[in-house]
Amino acid sequence: MKIKIAAAVAMMTLGAASAARAQVMVDMSLITCKQLVESPEERMPFITAWMAGYFGAKENRSTIDLRYLARNIKVATEYCRSHGSETVMQAVEKTAK
């Protein structure tokens, strides 16, 4: 019985280690406008939140102005619809307020 429990614990531990290695890394600087426009709706909050934080930190700000966040998302997405080959970071740099 103890051997079965030890084997089960070992299997769960190995399974957890495998799952941890399966995490996906995304290089945000490579996301194109086309990919942004075509991405699933549930992914958008992650992309836009990261962009807001990145550009805020770039300007040494620790706050996000929610009034401009919604506007910048809308304007950058509209820009991306006609500039599919540019990166999202380029689009945000050109359109952000």
Phi and psi restraints in degrees (range 20) as a CNS / XPLOR table:
assign (resid 1 and name C) (resid 2 and name N)
       (resid 2 and name CA) (resid 2 and name C) 1.0 -63.7 20.0 2
assign (resid 2 and name N) (resid 2 and name CA)
       (resid 2 and name C) (resid 3 and name N) 1.0 -33.8 20.0 2
assign (resid 2 and name C) (resid 3 and name N)
       (resid 3 and name CA) (resid 3 and name C) 1.0 -67.2 20.0 2
assign (resid 3 and name N) (resid 3 and name CA)
       (resid 3 and name C) (resid 4 and name N) 1.0 -39.7 20.0 2
assign (resid 3 and name C) (resid 4 and name N)
       (resid 4 and name CA) (resid 4 and name C) 1.0 -64.4 20.0 2
assign (resid 4 and name N) (resid 4 and name CA)
       (resid 4 and name C) (resid 5 and name N) 1.0 -41.3 20.0 2
assign (resid 4 and name C) (resid 5 and name N)
       (resid 5 and name CA) (resid 5 and name C) 1.0 -65.8 20.0 2
assign (resid 5 and name N) (resid 5 and name CA)
       (resid 5 and name C) (resid 6 and name N) 1.0 -44.6 20.0 2
assign (resid 5 and name C) (resid 6 and name N)
       (resid 6 and name CA) (resid 6 and name C) 1.0 -62.2 20.0 2
assign (resid 6 and name N) (resid 6 and name CA)
       (resid 6 and name C) (resid 7 and name N) 1.0 -40.2 20.0 2
assign (resid 6 and name C) (resid 7 and name N)
       (resid 7 and name CA) (resid 7 and name C) 1.0 -65.6 20.0 2
assign (resid 7 and name N) (resid 7 and name CA)
       (resid 7 and name C) (resid 8 and name N) 1.0 -40.4 20.0 2
assign (resid 7 and name C) (resid 8 and name N)
       (resid 8 and name CA) (resid 8 and name C) 1.0 -64.8 20.0 2
assign (resid 8 and name N) (resid 8 and name CA)
       (resid 8 and name C) (resid 9 and name N) 1.0 -42.2 20.0 2
assign (resid 8 and name C) (resid 9 and name N)
       (resid 9 and name CA) (resid 9 and name C) 1.0 -64.3 20.0 2
assign (resid 9 and name N) (resid 9 and name CA)
       (resid 9 and name C) (resid 10 and name N) 1.0 -41.7 20.0 2
assign (resid 9 and name C) (resid 10 and name N)
       (resid 10 and name CA) (resid 10 and name C) 1.0 -63.6 20.0 2
assign (resid 10 and name N) (resid 10 and name CA)
       (resid 10 and name C) (resid 11 and name N) 1.0 -41.6 20.0 2
assign (resid 10 and name C) (resid 11 and name N)
       (resid 11 and name CA) (resid 11 and name C) 1.0 -64.1 20.0 2
assign (resid 11 and name N) (resid 11 and name CA)
       (resid 11 and name C) (resid 12 and name N) 1.0 -42.3 20.0 2
assign (resid 11 and name C) (resid 12 and name N)
       (resid 12 and name CA) (resid 12 and name C) 1.0 -65.3 20.0 2
assign (resid 12 and name N) (resid 12 and name CA)
       (resid 12 and name C) (resid 13 and name N) 1.0 -39.3 20.0 2
assign (resid 12 and name C) (resid 13 and name N)
       (resid 13 and name CA) (resid 13 and name C) 1.0 -64.4 20.0 2
assign (resid 13 and name N) (resid 13 and name CA)
       (resid 13 and name C) (resid 14 and name N) 1.0 -45.4 20.0 2
assign (resid 13 and name C) (resid 14 and name N)
       (resid 14 and name CA) (resid 14 and name C) 1.0 -64.9 20.0 2
assign (resid 14 and name N) (resid 14 and name CA)
       (resid 14 and name C) (resid 15 and name N) 1.0 -38.5 20.0 2
assign (resid 14 and name C) (resid 15 and name N)
       (resid 15 and name CA) (resid 15 and name C) 1.0 -64.0 20.0 2
assign (resid 15 and name N) (resid 15 and name CA)
       (resid 15 and name C) (resid 16 and name N) 1.0 -40.7 20.0 2
assign (resid 15 and name C) (resid 16 and name N)
       (resid 16 and name CA) (resid 16 and name C) 1.0 -66.3 20.0 2
assign (resid 16 and name N) (resid 16 and name CA)
       (resid 16 and name C) (resid 17 and name N) 1.0 -38.2 20.0 2
assign (resid 16 and name C) (resid 17 and name N)
       (resid 17 and name CA) (resid 17 and name C) 1.0 -66.2 20.0 2
assign (resid 17 and name N) (resid 17 and name CA)
       (resid 17 and name C) (resid 18 and name N) 1.0 -39.1 20.0 2
assign (resid 17 and name C) (resid 18 and name N)
       (resid 18 and name CA) (resid 18 and name C) 1.0 -65.2 20.0 2
assign (resid 18 and name N) (resid 18 and name CA)
       (resid 18 and name C) (resid 19 and name N) 1.0 -40.6 20.0 2
assign (resid 18 and name C) (resid 19 and name N)
       (resid 19 and name CA) (resid 19 and name C) 1.0 -64.5 20.0 2
assign (resid 19 and name N) (resid 19 and name CA)
       (resid 19 and name C) (resid 20 and name N) 1.0 -37.0 20.0 2
assign (resid 19 and name C) (resid 20 and name N)
       (resid 20 and name CA) (resid 20 and name C) 1.0 -65.3 20.0 2
assign (resid 20 and name N) (resid 20 and name CA)
       (resid 20 and name C) (resid 21 and name N) 1.0 -36.1 20.0 2
assign (resid 20 and name C) (resid 21 and name N)
       (resid 21 and name CA) (resid 21 and name C) 1.0 -73.2 20.0 2
assign (resid 21 and name N) (resid 21 and name CA)
       (resid 21 and name C) (resid 22 and name N) 1.0 -16.6 20.0 2
assign (resid 21 and name C) (resid 22 and name N)
       (resid 22 and name CA) (resid 22 and name C) 1.0 -83.5 20.0 2
assign (resid 22 and name N) (resid 22 and name CA)
       (resid 22 and name C) (resid 23 and name N) 1.0 2.5 20.0 2
assign (resid 22 and name C) (resid 23 and name N)
       (resid 23 and name CA) (resid 23 and name C) 1.0 -62.9 20.0 2
assign (resid 23 and name N) (resid 23 and name CA)
       (resid 23 and name C) (resid 24 and name N) 1.0 147.7 20.0 2
assign (resid 23 and name C) (resid 24 and name N)
       (resid 24 and name CA) (resid 24 and name C) 1.0 -102.5 20.0 2
assign (resid 24 and name N) (resid 24 and name CA)
       (resid 24 and name C) (resid 25 and name N) 1.0 132.6 20.0 2
assign (resid 24 and name C) (resid 25 and name N)
       (resid 25 and name CA) (resid 25 and name C) 1.0 -101.6 20.0 2
assign (resid 25 and name N) (resid 25 and name CA)
       (resid 25 and name C) (resid 26 and name N) 1.0 137.4 20.0 2
assign (resid 25 and name C) (resid 26 and name N)
       (resid 26 and name CA) (resid 26 and name C) 1.0 -122.3 20.0 2
assign (resid 26 and name N) (resid 26 and name CA)
       (resid 26 and name C) (resid 27 and name N) 1.0 125.1 20.0 2
assign (resid 26 and name C) (resid 27 and name N)
       (resid 27 and name CA) (resid 27 and name C) 1.0 -86.3 20.0 2
assign (resid 27 and name N) (resid 27 and name CA)
       (resid 27 and name C) (resid 28 and name N) 1.0 101.2 20.0 2
assign (resid 27 and name C) (resid 28 and name N)
       (resid 28 and name CA) (resid 28 and name C) 1.0 -62.7 20.0 2
assign (resid 28 and name N) (resid 28 and name CA)
       (resid 28 and name C) (resid 29 and name N) 1.0 -24.5 20.0 2
assign (resid 28 and name C) (resid 29 and name N)
       (resid 29 and name CA) (resid 29 and name C) 1.0 -72.4 20.0 2
assign (resid 29 and name N) (resid 29 and name CA)
       (resid 29 and name C) (resid 30 and name N) 1.0 -12.0 20.0 2
assign (resid 29 and name C) (resid 30 and name N)
       (resid 30 and name CA) (resid 30 and name C) 1.0 -101.0 20.0 2
assign (resid 30 and name N) (resid 30 and name CA)
       (resid 30 and name C) (resid 31 and name N) 1.0 -4.7 20.0 2
assign (resid 30 and name C) (resid 31 and name N)
       (resid 31 and name CA) (resid 31 and name C) 1.0 -70.2 20.0 2
assign (resid 31 and name N) (resid 31 and name CA)
       (resid 31 and name C) (resid 32 and name N) 1.0 123.6 20.0 2
assign (resid 31 and name C) (resid 32 and name N)
       (resid 32 and name CA) (resid 32 and name C) 1.0 -87.8 20.0 2
assign (resid 32 and name N) (resid 32 and name CA)
       (resid 32 and name C) (resid 33 and name N) 1.0 162.9 20.0 2
assign (resid 32 and name C) (resid 33 and name N)
       (resid 33 and name CA) (resid 33 and name C) 1.0 -59.3 20.0 2
assign (resid 33 and name N) (resid 33 and name CA)
       (resid 33 and name C) (resid 34 and name N) 1.0 -39.8 20.0 2
assign (resid 33 and name C) (resid 34 and name N)
       (resid 34 and name CA) (resid 34 and name C) 1.0 -59.8 20.0 2
assign (resid 34 and name N) (resid 34 and name CA)
       (resid 34 and name C) (resid 35 and name N) 1.0 -44.1 20.0 2
assign (resid 34 and name C) (resid 35 and name N)
       (resid 35 and name CA) (resid 35 and name C) 1.0 -63.9 20.0 2
assign (resid 35 and name N) (resid 35 and name CA)
       (resid 35 and name C) (resid 36 and name N) 1.0 -38.3 20.0 2
assign (resid 35 and name C) (resid 36 and name N)
       (resid 36 and name CA) (resid 36 and name C) 1.0 -63.0 20.0 2
assign (resid 36 and name N) (resid 36 and name CA)
       (resid 36 and name C) (resid 37 and name N) 1.0 -49.1 20.0 2
assign (resid 36 and name C) (resid 37 and name N)
       (resid 37 and name CA) (resid 37 and name C) 1.0 -63.9 20.0 2
assign (resid 37 and name N) (resid 37 and name CA)
       (resid 37 and name C) (resid 38 and name N) 1.0 -35.1 20.0 2
assign (resid 37 and name C) (resid 38 and name N)
       (resid 38 and name CA) (resid 38 and name C) 1.0 -90.4 20.0 2
assign (resid 38 and name N) (resid 38 and name CA)
       (resid 38 and name C) (resid 39 and name N) 1.0 -4.0 20.0 2
assign (resid 38 and name C) (resid 39 and name N)
       (resid 39 and name CA) (resid 39 and name C) 1.0 -71.8 20.0 2
assign (resid 39 and name N) (resid 39 and name CA)
       (resid 39 and name C) (resid 40 and name N) 1.0 152.2 20.0 2
assign (resid 39 and name C) (resid 40 and name N)
       (resid 40 and name CA) (resid 40 and name C) 1.0 -61.1 20.0 2
assign (resid 40 and name N) (resid 40 and name CA)
       (resid 40 and name C) (resid 41 and name N) 1.0 146.2 20.0 2
assign (resid 40 and name C) (resid 41 and name N)
       (resid 41 and name CA) (resid 41 and name C) 1.0 -55.7 20.0 2
assign (resid 41 and name N) (resid 41 and name CA)
       (resid 41 and name C) (resid 42 and name N) 1.0 -36.3 20.0 2
assign (resid 41 and name C) (resid 42 and name N)
       (resid 42 and name CA) (resid 42 and name C) 1.0 -70.8 20.0 2
assign (resid 42 and name N) (resid 42 and name CA)
       (resid 42 and name C) (resid 43 and name N) 1.0 -16.4 20.0 2
assign (resid 42 and name C) (resid 43 and name N)
       (resid 43 and name CA) (resid 43 and name C) 1.0 -85.1 20.0 2
assign (resid 43 and name N) (resid 43 and name CA)
       (resid 43 and name C) (resid 44 and name N) 1.0 -22.4 20.0 2
assign (resid 43 and name C) (resid 44 and name N)
       (resid 44 and name CA) (resid 44 and name C) 1.0 -56.3 20.0 2
assign (resid 44 and name N) (resid 44 and name CA)
       (resid 44 and name C) (resid 45 and name N) 1.0 -45.2 20.0 2
assign (resid 44 and name C) (resid 45 and name N)
       (resid 45 and name CA) (resid 45 and name C) 1.0 -58.3 20.0 2
assign (resid 45 and name N) (resid 45 and name CA)
       (resid 45 and name C) (resid 46 and name N) 1.0 -35.5 20.0 2
assign (resid 45 and name C) (resid 46 and name N)
       (resid 46 and name CA) (resid 46 and name C) 1.0 -68.4 20.0 2
assign (resid 46 and name N) (resid 46 and name CA)
       (resid 46 and name C) (resid 47 and name N) 1.0 -43.5 20.0 2
assign (resid 46 and name C) (resid 47 and name N)
       (resid 47 and name CA) (resid 47 and name C) 1.0 -65.6 20.0 2
assign (resid 47 and name N) (resid 47 and name CA)
       (resid 47 and name C) (resid 48 and name N) 1.0 -47.7 20.0 2
assign (resid 47 and name C) (resid 48 and name N)
       (resid 48 and name CA) (resid 48 and name C) 1.0 -69.5 20.0 2
assign (resid 48 and name N) (resid 48 and name CA)
       (resid 48 and name C) (resid 49 and name N) 1.0 -36.5 20.0 2
assign (resid 48 and name C) (resid 49 and name N)
       (resid 49 and name CA) (resid 49 and name C) 1.0 -65.6 20.0 2
assign (resid 49 and name N) (resid 49 and name CA)
       (resid 49 and name C) (resid 50 and name N) 1.0 -41.2 20.0 2
assign (resid 49 and name C) (resid 50 and name N)
       (resid 50 and name CA) (resid 50 and name C) 1.0 -63.3 20.0 2
assign (resid 50 and name N) (resid 50 and name CA)
       (resid 50 and name C) (resid 51 and name N) 1.0 -44.6 20.0 2
assign (resid 50 and name C) (resid 51 and name N)
       (resid 51 and name CA) (resid 51 and name C) 1.0 -61.9 20.0 2
assign (resid 51 and name N) (resid 51 and name CA)
       (resid 51 and name C) (resid 52 and name N) 1.0 -42.7 20.0 2
assign (resid 51 and name C) (resid 52 and name N)
       (resid 52 and name CA) (resid 52 and name C) 1.0 -61.6 20.0 2
assign (resid 52 and name N) (resid 52 and name CA)
       (resid 52 and name C) (resid 53 and name N) 1.0 -44.4 20.0 2
assign (resid 52 and name C) (resid 53 and name N)
       (resid 53 and name CA) (resid 53 and name C) 1.0 -66.3 20.0 2
assign (resid 53 and name N) (resid 53 and name CA)
       (resid 53 and name C) (resid 54 and name N) 1.0 -40.8 20.0 2
assign (resid 53 and name C) (resid 54 and name N)
       (resid 54 and name CA) (resid 54 and name C) 1.0 -62.8 20.0 2
assign (resid 54 and name N) (resid 54 and name CA)
       (resid 54 and name C) (resid 55 and name N) 1.0 -50.5 20.0 2
assign (resid 54 and name C) (resid 55 and name N)
       (resid 55 and name CA) (resid 55 and name C) 1.0 -71.8 20.0 2
assign (resid 55 and name N) (resid 55 and name CA)
       (resid 55 and name C) (resid 56 and name N) 1.0 -29.0 20.0 2
assign (resid 55 and name C) (resid 56 and name N)
       (resid 56 and name CA) (resid 56 and name C) 1.0 -65.1 20.0 2
assign (resid 56 and name N) (resid 56 and name CA)
       (resid 56 and name C) (resid 57 and name N) 1.0 -43.7 20.0 2
assign (resid 56 and name C) (resid 57 and name N)
       (resid 57 and name CA) (resid 57 and name C) 1.0 -66.4 20.0 2
assign (resid 57 and name N) (resid 57 and name CA)
       (resid 57 and name C) (resid 58 and name N) 1.0 -35.6 20.0 2
assign (resid 57 and name C) (resid 58 and name N)
       (resid 58 and name CA) (resid 58 and name C) 1.0 -60.6 20.0 2
assign (resid 58 and name N) (resid 58 and name CA)
       (resid 58 and name C) (resid 59 and name N) 1.0 -32.2 20.0 2
assign (resid 58 and name C) (resid 59 and name N)
       (resid 59 and name CA) (resid 59 and name C) 1.0 -96.3 20.0 2
assign (resid 59 and name N) (resid 59 and name CA)
       (resid 59 and name C) (resid 60 and name N) 1.0 12.4 20.0 2
assign (resid 59 and name C) (resid 60 and name N)
       (resid 60 and name CA) (resid 60 and name C) 1.0 61.5 20.0 2
assign (resid 60 and name N) (resid 60 and name CA)
       (resid 60 and name C) (resid 61 and name N) 1.0 34.6 20.0 2
assign (resid 60 and name C) (resid 61 and name N)
       (resid 61 and name CA) (resid 61 and name C) 1.0 -104.8 20.0 2
assign (resid 61 and name N) (resid 61 and name CA)
       (resid 61 and name C) (resid 62 and name N) 1.0 140.9 20.0 2
assign (resid 61 and name C) (resid 62 and name N)
       (resid 62 and name CA) (resid 62 and name C) 1.0 -105.6 20.0 2
assign (resid 62 and name N) (resid 62 and name CA)
       (resid 62 and name C) (resid 63 and name N) 1.0 10.2 20.0 2
assign (resid 62 and name C) (resid 63 and name N)
       (resid 63 and name CA) (resid 63 and name C) 1.0 -123.8 20.0 2
assign (resid 63 and name N) (resid 63 and name CA)
       (resid 63 and name C) (resid 64 and name N) 1.0 159.0 20.0 2
assign (resid 63 and name C) (resid 64 and name N)
       (resid 64 and name CA) (resid 64 and name C) 1.0 -123.0 20.0 2
assign (resid 64 and name N) (resid 64 and name CA)
       (resid 64 and name C) (resid 65 and name N) 1.0 124.1 20.0 2
assign (resid 64 and name C) (resid 65 and name N)
       (resid 65 and name CA) (resid 65 and name C) 1.0 -83.8 20.0 2
assign (resid 65 and name N) (resid 65 and name CA)
       (resid 65 and name C) (resid 66 and name N) 1.0 106.6 20.0 2
assign (resid 65 and name C) (resid 66 and name N)
       (resid 66 and name CA) (resid 66 and name C) 1.0 -62.1 20.0 2
assign (resid 66 and name N) (resid 66 and name CA)
       (resid 66 and name C) (resid 67 and name N) 1.0 -25.9 20.0 2
assign (resid 66 and name C) (resid 67 and name N)
       (resid 67 and name CA) (resid 67 and name C) 1.0 -63.6 20.0 2
assign (resid 67 and name N) (resid 67 and name CA)
       (resid 67 and name C) (resid 68 and name N) 1.0 -42.3 20.0 2
assign (resid 67 and name C) (resid 68 and name N)
       (resid 68 and name CA) (resid 68 and name C) 1.0 -81.2 20.0 2
assign (resid 68 and name N) (resid 68 and name CA)
       (resid 68 and name C) (resid 69 and name N) 1.0 -27.3 20.0 2
assign (resid 68 and name C) (resid 69 and name N)
       (resid 69 and name CA) (resid 69 and name C) 1.0 -58.7 20.0 2
assign (resid 69 and name N) (resid 69 and name CA)
       (resid 69 and name C) (resid 70 and name N) 1.0 -51.4 20.0 2
assign (resid 69 and name C) (resid 70 and name N)
       (resid 70 and name CA) (resid 70 and name C) 1.0 -61.4 20.0 2
assign (resid 70 and name N) (resid 70 and name CA)
       (resid 70 and name C) (resid 71 and name N) 1.0 -42.2 20.0 2
assign (resid 70 and name C) (resid 71 and name N)
       (resid 71 and name CA) (resid 71 and name C) 1.0 -64.5 20.0 2
assign (resid 71 and name N) (resid 71 and name CA)
       (resid 71 and name C) (resid 72 and name N) 1.0 -44.5 20.0 2
assign (resid 71 and name C) (resid 72 and name N)
       (resid 72 and name CA) (resid 72 and name C) 1.0 -65.6 20.0 2
assign (resid 72 and name N) (resid 72 and name CA)
       (resid 72 and name C) (resid 73 and name N) 1.0 -38.1 20.0 2
assign (resid 72 and name C) (resid 73 and name N)
       (resid 73 and name CA) (resid 73 and name C) 1.0 -62.2 20.0 2
assign (resid 73 and name N) (resid 73 and name CA)
       (resid 73 and name C) (resid 74 and name N) 1.0 -46.9 20.0 2
assign (resid 73 and name C) (resid 74 and name N)
       (resid 74 and name CA) (resid 74 and name C) 1.0 -62.9 20.0 2
assign (resid 74 and name N) (resid 74 and name CA)
       (resid 74 and name C) (resid 75 and name N) 1.0 -48.5 20.0 2
assign (resid 74 and name C) (resid 75 and name N)
       (resid 75 and name CA) (resid 75 and name C) 1.0 -66.2 20.0 2
assign (resid 75 and name N) (resid 75 and name CA)
       (resid 75 and name C) (resid 76 and name N) 1.0 -43.4 20.0 2
assign (resid 75 and name C) (resid 76 and name N)
       (resid 76 and name CA) (resid 76 and name C) 1.0 -65.5 20.0 2
assign (resid 76 and name N) (resid 76 and name CA)
       (resid 76 and name C) (resid 77 and name N) 1.0 -39.5 20.0 2
assign (resid 76 and name C) (resid 77 and name N)
       (resid 77 and name CA) (resid 77 and name C) 1.0 -65.6 20.0 2
assign (resid 77 and name N) (resid 77 and name CA)
       (resid 77 and name C) (resid 78 and name N) 1.0 -42.2 20.0 2
assign (resid 77 and name C) (resid 78 and name N)
       (resid 78 and name CA) (resid 78 and name C) 1.0 -62.7 20.0 2
assign (resid 78 and name N) (resid 78 and name CA)
       (resid 78 and name C) (resid 79 and name N) 1.0 -42.3 20.0 2
assign (resid 78 and name C) (resid 79 and name N)
       (resid 79 and name CA) (resid 79 and name C) 1.0 -60.7 20.0 2
assign (resid 79 and name N) (resid 79 and name CA)
       (resid 79 and name C) (resid 80 and name N) 1.0 -42.9 20.0 2
assign (resid 79 and name C) (resid 80 and name N)
       (resid 80 and name CA) (resid 80 and name C) 1.0 -63.9 20.0 2
assign (resid 80 and name N) (resid 80 and name CA)
       (resid 80 and name C) (resid 81 and name N) 1.0 -29.9 20.0 2
assign (resid 80 and name C) (resid 81 and name N)
       (resid 81 and name CA) (resid 81 and name C) 1.0 -59.4 20.0 2
assign (resid 81 and name N) (resid 81 and name CA)
       (resid 81 and name C) (resid 82 and name N) 1.0 -30.3 20.0 2
assign (resid 81 and name C) (resid 82 and name N)
       (resid 82 and name CA) (resid 82 and name C) 1.0 -109.7 20.0 2
assign (resid 82 and name N) (resid 82 and name CA)
       (resid 82 and name C) (resid 83 and name N) 1.0 4.9 20.0 2
assign (resid 82 and name C) (resid 83 and name N)
       (resid 83 and name CA) (resid 83 and name C) 1.0 -134.6 20.0 2
assign (resid 83 and name N) (resid 83 and name CA)
       (resid 83 and name C) (resid 84 and name N) 1.0 55.5 20.0 2
assign (resid 83 and name C) (resid 84 and name N)
       (resid 84 and name CA) (resid 84 and name C) 1.0 -57.4 20.0 2
assign (resid 84 and name N) (resid 84 and name CA)
       (resid 84 and name C) (resid 85 and name N) 1.0 -29.6 20.0 2
assign (resid 84 and name C) (resid 85 and name N)
       (resid 85 and name CA) (resid 85 and name C) 1.0 -83.8 20.0 2
assign (resid 85 and name N) (resid 85 and name CA)
       (resid 85 and name C) (resid 86 and name N) 1.0 -14.9 20.0 2
assign (resid 85 and name C) (resid 86 and name N)
       (resid 86 and name CA) (resid 86 and name C) 1.0 -75.2 20.0 2
assign (resid 86 and name N) (resid 86 and name CA)
       (resid 86 and name C) (resid 87 and name N) 1.0 158.3 20.0 2
assign (resid 86 and name C) (resid 87 and name N)
       (resid 87 and name CA) (resid 87 and name C) 1.0 -80.9 20.0 2
assign (resid 87 and name N) (resid 87 and name CA)
       (resid 87 and name C) (resid 88 and name N) 1.0 158.6 20.0 2
assign (resid 87 and name C) (resid 88 and name N)
       (resid 88 and name CA) (resid 88 and name C) 1.0 -63.7 20.0 2
assign (resid 88 and name N) (resid 88 and name CA)
       (resid 88 and name C) (resid 89 and name N) 1.0 -36.3 20.0 2
assign (resid 88 and name C) (resid 89 and name N)
       (resid 89 and name CA) (resid 89 and name C) 1.0 -62.6 20.0 2
assign (resid 89 and name N) (resid 89 and name CA)
       (resid 89 and name C) (resid 90 and name N) 1.0 -40.2 20.0 2
assign (resid 89 and name C) (resid 90 and name N)
       (resid 90 and name CA) (resid 90 and name C) 1.0 -64.3 20.0 2
assign (resid 90 and name N) (resid 90 and name CA)
       (resid 90 and name C) (resid 91 and name N) 1.0 -41.6 20.0 2
assign (resid 90 and name C) (resid 91 and name N)
       (resid 91 and name CA) (resid 91 and name C) 1.0 -63.1 20.0 2
assign (resid 91 and name N) (resid 91 and name CA)
       (resid 91 and name C) (resid 92 and name N) 1.0 -43.3 20.0 2
assign (resid 91 and name C) (resid 92 and name N)
       (resid 92 and name CA) (resid 92 and name C) 1.0 -66.1 20.0 2
assign (resid 92 and name N) (resid 92 and name CA)
       (resid 92 and name C) (resid 93 and name N) 1.0 -41.1 20.0 2
assign (resid 92 and name C) (resid 93 and name N)
       (resid 93 and name CA) (resid 93 and name C) 1.0 -60.9 20.0 2
assign (resid 93 and name N) (resid 93 and name CA)
       (resid 93 and name C) (resid 94 and name N) 1.0 -35.6 20.0 2
assign (resid 93 and name C) (resid 94 and name N)
       (resid 94 and name CA) (resid 94 and name C) 1.0 -80.4 20.0 2
assign (resid 94 and name N) (resid 94 and name CA)
       (resid 94 and name C) (resid 95 and name N) 1.0 -25.3 20.0 2
assign (resid 94 and name C) (resid 95 and name N)
       (resid 95 and name CA) (resid 95 and name C) 1.0 -114.1 20.0 2
assign (resid 95 and name N) (resid 95 and name CA)
       (resid 95 and name C) (resid 96 and name N) 1.0 -15.8 20.0 2
assign (resid 95 and name C) (resid 96 and name N)
       (resid 96 and name CA) (resid 96 and name C) 1.0 -67.3 20.0 2
assign (resid 96 and name N) (resid 96 and name CA)
       (resid 96 and name C) (resid 97 and name N) 1.0 148.1 20.0 2
